[in-house]
Amino acid sequence: MEIVEQSGQPLVALDGCVLSCCKDYINQRGREPDLSIRFDKLGLMGRGERAFLPEDGRKALSITKNLIAKLNRFA
């Protein structure tokens, strides 16, 4: 966490389900992520009826890049 704080880069939590393990990990260390993304809310994970597909990964990457770019514009 110290390296992230020194870098000046935003701290981003990427979680796949309601458990939000990444965000909780960051919170347990006394920080709040600058951006928290839950892919299940975007319809990308947590669907028991089928496996995570390559197009899901591409969509997740695209969404993440766009949200980080917006975050950086307002920093």
C-alpha positions in Angstrom: 0.0 0.0 0.0 2.9 2.4 0.7 4.1 2.1 -2.9 0.7 3.0 -4.2 0.5 6.0 -1.9 3.9 7.2 -3.0 3.2 6.7 -6.7 0.3 9.3 -6.8 -1.7 6.9 -8.9 -5.4 6.2 -8.1 -6.1 3.1 -5.9 -8.6 1.0 -7.8 -10.5 -2.0 -6.3 -11.6 -4.6 -8.9 -14.1 -7.1 -7.5 -16.1 -9.8 -9.1 -18.9 -10.3 -6.6 -20.9 -9.0 -3.7 -18.1 -10.0 -1.3 -15.9 -7.2 -2.5 -12.8 -8.8 -1.2 -10.4 -6.3 -2.8 -12.2 -3.3 -1.5 -12.4 -4.9 2.0 -8.6 -5.6 1.9 -8.0 -1.9 1.1 -10.4 -0.7 3.8 -8.7 -3.0 6.4 -5.5 -1.1 5.8 -7.2 2.2 6.6 -7.7 3.3 3.0 -10.6 3.9 0.7 -10.1 3.1 -3.0 -10.4 6.0 -5.4 -12.5 3.8 -7.6 -14.3 0.6 -6.8 -15.7 -1.6 -9.6 -17.9 -4.6 -9.1 -18.1 -6.6 -12.3 -21.1 -8.6 -11.1 -23.1 -5.3 -11.1 -22.0 -4.8 -14.7 -23.4 -8.3 -15.6 -19.9 -9.8 -16.1 -19.5 -12.3 -13.3 -21.5 -14.1 -10.7 -23.6 -15.9 -13.3 -23.6 -19.6 -12.4 -25.2 -20.6 -15.7 -22.1 -20.1 -17.8 -18.3 -19.7 -17.5 -16.5 -16.4 -17.8 -15.9 -15.9 -21.5 -13.1 -14.0 -23.3 -15.5 -11.3 -24.4 -16.4 -10.8 -20.7 -12.7 -10.1 -20.1 -12.5 -7.7 -23.0 -15.6 -5.8 -21.8 -14.2 -5.7 -18.2 -10.9 -4.3 -19.4 -12.6 -1.7 -21.6 -15.0 -0.6 -18.7 -12.0 -0.4 -16.3 -9.9 1.7 -18.7 -12.7 4.1 -19.3 -13.5 4.6 -15.6 -9.8 5.1 -14.7 -9.5 7.7 -17.5 -12.5 9.6 -16.2 -11.0 9.4 -12.7 -7.7 10.8 -13.9 -9.4 13.7 -15.7 -10.9 14.9 -12.4 -7.7 14.4 -10.3 
